[in-house]
Amino acid sequence: VTSAIELAAAVRTGDTTATTLAEAALAAIAQGNGELNAFLHVDAEGALAAAQRVDRSVANGEDPGPLAGVPIALKDNLCTRGVPTTAASRILEGWRPPYTATVVDRLVGAGAIPVGKTNLDEFAMGSSTENSAFGPTRNPRDHARVPGGSSGGSAAAVAAGMVPIGLGSDTGGSIRQPAALCGVVGLKPTYGMVSRYGLIAFASSLDQIGPLTRTVADAALCLEVIAGHDPMDSTSLKEPAPSLVASLHDGVAGRTIGLVRELLDGADADVEAAVRASAATLRDAGATVIELSIPELRLGLSAYYLIAPAEASSNLARYDGVRYGLRVDAVDLTAMNVATRTKGFGDEVKRRIMLGTFALSAGYYDAYYGRAQRVRTLLSRAFAEAYGRADLLLGATAPTTAFELGAKTTDPMAMYLSDVFTIPSNLSGDPAVTVPFGVGTDGLPVGVQLLGPARSERLVLAAAQVLEDGAPA
Amino acid sequence: VTALSREDVAHVARLARLDISGEDLERYTDQLRAVLDHAKDLEAFDLEATPPTAHPFAEAAFLREDVVVECLDRDEVLAQAPAVEDDRFCVPQIIGDAP
């Protein structure tokens, strides 16, 4: 397996070309995508044209950038000018955005080659990629199982070796949970670290874009490229991108890492065993591991499933059949809105819109949305208190390894529970990463999760590197 | 807080411009009720003194300089609309009875 960093180095020195890498990625997709359904749209023409530009720049002795010639996959809720962008929804089928997301511009500016748009749960609402209007993605490790979600297409594309880097978005665990279930690295940066301009909004106070990669170093490099203030996003932190790759091998000697009871509660025994083994690896590397309890984390799931749908119900009001996407004609404007939204949205999206509308409605606002927002404060304070005792926190990423297709589709609450360990970081806005660490009793990958306080990406990734180096073969 | 009724769900569906009826209404009511039942764990806390959080960081909005920048291309935007007339978005009748 070759990393993005190695590929870019080979392109820069002339040992290979961007065109060769793009052709190889397109061939791998052509071979595997019929079965996996990881990509909803492949842009072969655009990829080869971008690769030729990188190759010309190498030939001219110019600097093609740190991701020179590296093929990348983009979750299909990231806008790409002139290239179909659907959010895996019928309501946006055929839409070609008139602008490009900032993260995509930055990756292309760094020499990366976008090869296509990956599958997701419709509008990123789901934990298995089965809520896509265009069919589920299959887990490359076991085709009868889900890749997780909502960034399941990017996770599968990276795990299958089609591309070394996939971009995802994480609102309640949508980067980390699929990364764990597919056996790759997934990083959710600090809220505001990465511009959301051009990301189709789900829950704006929780959404954050980040990388899915095969190595921790690739995730660090990708974040260096996409992070940093963007005037087009008013929630984008007014800070430059952090330096992450240079400090990747700083280790964890002298650090205190808190193994969190609530981030193991309800996890399968083999998942818990992997987390405890990862704690031993960190201890062997010189960290002090303490066990601690943060009871407030148990409230995260309930708070999240009121706050995220509430924000979604507002964000998705824009799909009205007027300016873009699907229109179902009807006698008047309201009837057209209703017909369009009823036909265009899938089951889970409707469920969350109604849940959010209810949580925000007169008479229930204080009891549901208001209460959830106060619990969000409790949770952030509890995290802050924990970071007074530990530099980083450790737990499971998901309660189980990859589950079978169809196992949870009729029981939304069971599906929601697969995000129970990832949701708290979205509510607090803090960074978290999942790293593959061995396999479960079923032979499928297990991910362990490292969490840190806001802006602690350097520390989180250095610890993740220790886990990658010490992971069972 | 009382249990969510079928009428509640029908009401929010109307507010959200969704046409939900029959068996779908029954199913959604059961599913939404399960989520709200789970959320009862939030009621165990006295939250009167705890302020709400709407956004992860207090420093809410980072506004850009008030300078003119290039905007989206009008033709490109209108090309994506379901119906256009005289460089404007076109919608069905809004005022008065439908024809």
Contacts between the chains, C-beta under 8 A, distances in Angstrom:
chain1	res1	chain2	res2	distance
A	95	B	80	6.0
A	96	B	80	6.4
A	97	B	80	7.9
A	98	B	72	4.9
A	98	B	73	6.2
A	98	B	76	4.3
A	98	B	77	5.0
A	98	B	80	6.8
A	99	B	72	6.1
A	191	B	56	4.3
A	191	B	57	6.9
A	192	B	56	7.4
A	192	B	57	6.4
A	205	B	54	6.4
A	205	B	55	5.1
A	205	B	56	6.7
A	229	B	62	7.2
A	231	B	64	3.8
A	231	B	65	7.6
A	232	B	64	7.6
A	234	B	61	4.5
A	234	B	62	5.6
A	234	B	63	6.2
A	234	B	64	7.9
A	235	B	55	7.4
A	235	B	60	7.8
A	235	B	61	7.3
A	235	B	62	7.2
A	236	B	62	6.1
A	237	B	57	7.8
A	237	B	62	7.3
A	238	B	62	5.1
A	298	B	41	7.2
A	299	B	41	6.2
A	299	B	42	6.0
A	299	B	45	7.7
A	301	B	38	7.1
A	302	B	38	5.6
A	302	B	39	4.2
A	302	B	40	8.0
A	302	B	41	5.4
A	302	B	42	5.2
A	303	B	42	6.6
A	305	B	35	5.5
A	305	B	38	7.4
A	305	B	39	6.9
A	306	B	39	6.1
A	313	B	16	6.3
A	317	B	16	7.9
A	320	B	17	7.5
A	321	B	82	6.2
A	322	B	81	7.3
A	322	B	82	7.4
A	322	B	89	5.4
A	322	B	91	5.7
A	323	B	77	7.7
A	323	B	80	7.5
A	323	B	81	5.6
A	323	B	89	5.7
A	324	B	80	4.5
A	324	B	81	6.3
A	324	B	82	7.8
A	325	B	80	7.9
A	325	B	82	7.6
A	326	B	82	7.5
A	327	B	82	3.5
A	327	B	83	7.0
A	329	B	92	7.1
A	330	B	92	6.6
A	331	B	92	6.7
A	331	B	93	7.3
A	331	B	98	3.8
A	331	B	99	7.5
A	332	B	92	5.4
A	332	B	93	5.1
A	332	B	94	6.9
A	332	B	98	4.9
A	333	B	91	5.3
A	333	B	92	5.3
A	333	B	93	7.0
A	333	B	94	4.8
A	334	B	17	7.3
A	335	B	92	7.6
A	335	B	98	8.0
A	336	B	91	7.2
A	336	B	92	5.0
A	337	B	17	4.6
A	338	B	17	4.9
A	338	B	18	6.8
A	338	B	19	5.2
A	339	B	19	7.3
A	341	B	16	7.6
A	341	B	17	5.2
A	341	B	18	5.6
A	342	B	18	5.5
A	342	B	19	4.4
A	342	B	20	7.8
A	345	B	18	7.4
A	350	B	18	5.8
A	350	B	20	7.2
A	350	B	28	7.4
A	351	B	28	6.2
A	351	B	31	6.2
A	351	B	32	6.9
A	353	B	16	4.9
A	353	B	18	6.8
A	354	B	9	6.3
A	354	B	12	4.9
A	354	B	13	5.9
A	354	B	16	6.0
A	354	B	18	7.0
A	354	B	20	7.6
A	354	B	28	6.4
A	354	B	32	6.4
A	355	B	32	5.5
A	355	B	35	6.1
A	357	B	12	4.3
A	357	B	15	5.3
A	357	B	16	4.7
A	358	B	4	7.2
A	358	B	8	6.6
A	358	B	9	7.7
A	358	B	12	4.7
A	358	B	32	7.0
A	361	B	11	7.8
A	361	B	12	6.3
A	361	B	15	6.9
A	364	B	1	7.4
A	367	B	1	5.0
A	368	B	1	7.9
A	368	B	36	7.5
A	368	B	39	6.8
A	370	B	52	6.1
A	371	B	42	5.2
A	371	B	43	7.5
A	371	B	47	6.2
A	372	B	39	7.6
A	372	B	42	6.6
A	373	B	52	3.4
A	373	B	53	5.6
A	373	B	54	6.2
A	374	B	47	4.1
A	374	B	50	4.5
A	374	B	51	7.1
A	374	B	52	5.1
A	374	B	53	7.7
A	375	B	42	5.4
A	375	B	45	7.1
A	375	B	47	7.0
A	376	B	52	7.3
A	376	B	53	4.2
A	377	B	50	5.2
A	377	B	51	5.8
A	377	B	52	6.5
A	377	B	53	4.5
A	378	B	45	7.0
A	378	B	47	7.5
A	378	B	50	5.9
A	380	B	53	6.3
A	380	B	56	7.6
A	412	B	31	5.2
A	412	B	34	7.2
A	412	B	35	7.0
A	413	B	31	7.7
A	413	B	34	4.8
A	413	B	35	6.3
A	413	B	38	6.3
A	416	B	35	7.4
A	427	B	56	7.9
A	428	B	56	6.5
A	429	B	56	2.5
A	429	B	57	6.3
A	454	B	56	7.7
A	454	B	57	7.5
